[in-house]
Amino acid sequence: MEWFYQIPGVDELESAESFFEFFSVPYESTTLRNRCLPVLTTFHRKLHDNVPLRNLLEDDPRAPWLLARRLLSESYQQQIHGGEA
């Protein structure tokens, strides 16, 4: 998960909302407030399980940000709609 912490600015995020705003992931504030812990727990698991390939990181400097954005969005959708995303 070291790759995630190398994304510039990610170490300054302090709330669930700040993660969603940083990664430009749409969310409903009331829903996120009610499901914050499950969403972030799922996001953490997905970050840990989806280590990007080293060559992918070298080819596109935005690759880590894009991957984290996708995983955050999947985590939110999974917790809101159920099922495995």
N, C-alpha and C positions, 0 to 999 in steps of 0.2 A: 504494500500500500504506500510505499515510499514515493512512488510516482505522483500520487494524489497531492501530497504535501509540497511537491515541487511546483505546483500550479501557482503562479504569482497572485497573491491576494487571498488565497484560500485560508491561510493561517489567521486572518483577521475576522473571519466569519464567526458570529457569536450566537445566532439564533436560527431556527429552522427557516424563518422568513428570509434571513440574509442569504442562506444557501440558495433558495429558490430565485431570489433577485439576482444574485451573482451569476448563476448559471442560466438565467433567462428562461426559467421553467414556469409556465402558467400554473396558478393554484388558486383555490378558493380559500380565503383566510380563515373562515369559520371551520371548514372541513380540516384544514391543516392544524389548526389549534386543537381540535378534538382528536386527531390521529397523529400528532407530532412524533411521539415516541416510536410507534410502530413503523412510521415512514422512515425515520432516521435510522432505526435499527436495521431495517431492510436495506437501506442505502449503504450502510456500513458493511453489511454482509456482501452485497454486490460489489462494492469497491475491493474488498478483500479477495473475492473469488475471480475477479476479472482483471488480472494483471495483463496490461497490454504488452505486446511484443516489442522488444527493444528497437528493431528496425522501423516499426511503425512510428515510434516516438521521434526517431531521427528524421523521418521523411516529412512530417508535418508538426510544426511546433504547437499547433492547437489541438493535436490528437488527444492529449490527456484531458483538456477542458471539455472537448466534445464527448469523450467517453464518460466522464463524470456527469455531464449534463444528461446524457441518455440514461444512465443508471439512476440518477435522481428522479427523472421523469417516470421511469419504469417502476421505481419503488413507490412513488405517490400513487400511480394508477393501480398497482397491485393492492395497496392498502385500501383504496377507495372502492374499487370494483371487485376485489377478490381475485383469486386465482394466481397463477405463477406468471409473472411478466418476464 
